[in-house]
Amino acid sequence: MIVKTTRLRAAVGLACLLTAGPLAAQTTAQPARPASAPAAALATPAAAATGPWTLQRAVDYALEHNLNVRLNQLTAQSNALVLRQSKAALLPTANINATQAWQYGTSVNPLTYEFQSQTVRSSNYTGVAQLVLFQGFQLRNTIRRNDLDYRASVADIAKARNDLSLNVASQFLQLVLAQELVRANQTRVASDQDQIARSKILLKAGSIPESTLLDSQSQLATDELNVVTAQNQADLARLALLQLMNIDPGTAQGFAIEVPPLPDPDQEAPYVIDLNQTFQTAATRLPEIQAAELRVRSAHSAVDVARGGYLPRLSIGASVFTGYSSARTVTSVSNDSTARRTTFFVENNGVMTPLSVLTYQRNVTSLSQNYWSQLDQNLGRQIQFALNIPILNGLQVRTNVQRTLLSVQQAETNAEQTRLTLRQSIEQAYADARAAQLQYAAATRQVEALTLTQRNSEIRFNNGLLNGTEFNIAKNNLNYAVSTQIQAKYTFIFRRKVLDFYQGIPLTL
């Protein structure tokens, strides 16, 4: 089954109440729920502002306080940071590393690379810089993909705002319909009370039997129950609207809506629009279509990124190194000297004669080399080019390319599904609007005919020529026709507003 968009769910939600039954006040249909969790369920609701609410004011307030819209904005901000980071990847990297270490026992001197058995304290400092010269165009393709993702997330914000606007409009009209049904049922109760008063007079005069009065009282009880049911539906519709607007119901006791006079559907010419033109207009302006197309382009960029894994990678790097080791010493020759006597044996005519010689040798000591002197003397520099040519890496690149190609097909299918859903939503809304307009015209004729019938039945009932059961049947037939007329009116109004929205006309009453 094809999944409809949030807009279609909003339209279906109103249709559920409008078509809940011939007499909506006698049913317990639940009001349409928003497409996502209302903001009131996620955070402390705001207090209601004073004064009656128009549809435009309710939509503006909901857009300002709804958390679902806020979440989409945060997602777009996150994608903007991802895009910024991918652009920064074109810049060179530079880092400084420093280590301080102590070595015990036999170890290798990090500066002389000689084995030694002593405690050595060493310090190492390295500065490294690297710049990618070529990486299979992956960096630039990644920037292009992230830019498309960011633009799609911005379109998602607009879509969330549009969905919320339609949901508020749907719930607003449901509240208007529920209040109309409450008033209609209250009018019937007042009529029943007048009829009971007349029946009591006629009963005292002996013009009607007592069963007639009992039938009227039974009808009054039924209509009073309908008033309670209709009022419950109005309260539920009001609560759902407050939740969509993120208003605390506890502080909204004076919440009321303002509805301008709405023309009846039969006062307009037969509603006709060009479905293809409406679809083309909606497809060029609705953000969900734009977001779907952007994600298709993003998927193609992801393929280019994956294919970049087949190409070589070339980078240039440079580093600077220096260090200190406590094991490194320098020889120091002092001005003082030490006398040493050395005996030599000299052969003279075969006779070894000892010869004593007195020598002087300067004192030599080994000292640890100065910290800063070592850092200066141990300074080294390096520059290198690194070339990496991929040959076989467990088919990872090939698998990634195949996966991205599947992602392209999924994105294209999702885009096509979005366009198909939009077309079906337009076709369904138009069919419902036409049917509702025709139904209203037929219901109006039925109300006019049944009104005359009910008046004639009332005259005959008051004269004792019609029993209470037959009179209540005629009255209920009229009530049924009035309820159908009200439902058809608001069905037509909402469907037409949905189609106007698709054509770029603002949501107003």
PyMOL commands that set and color helices and strands:
alter all, ss='L'
color gray80, all
select helices_A, chain A and resi 6-18+24-26+39-41+55-65+67-88+138-205+210-244+249-251+265-267+275-285+287-310+371-377+396-462+468-502
alter helices_A, ss='H'
color red, helices_A
select strands_A, chain A and resi 93-103+106-108+115-117+120-134+313-325+329-348+351-368+380-388
alter strands_A, ss='S'
color yellow, strands_A
deselect
rebuild
show_as cartoon
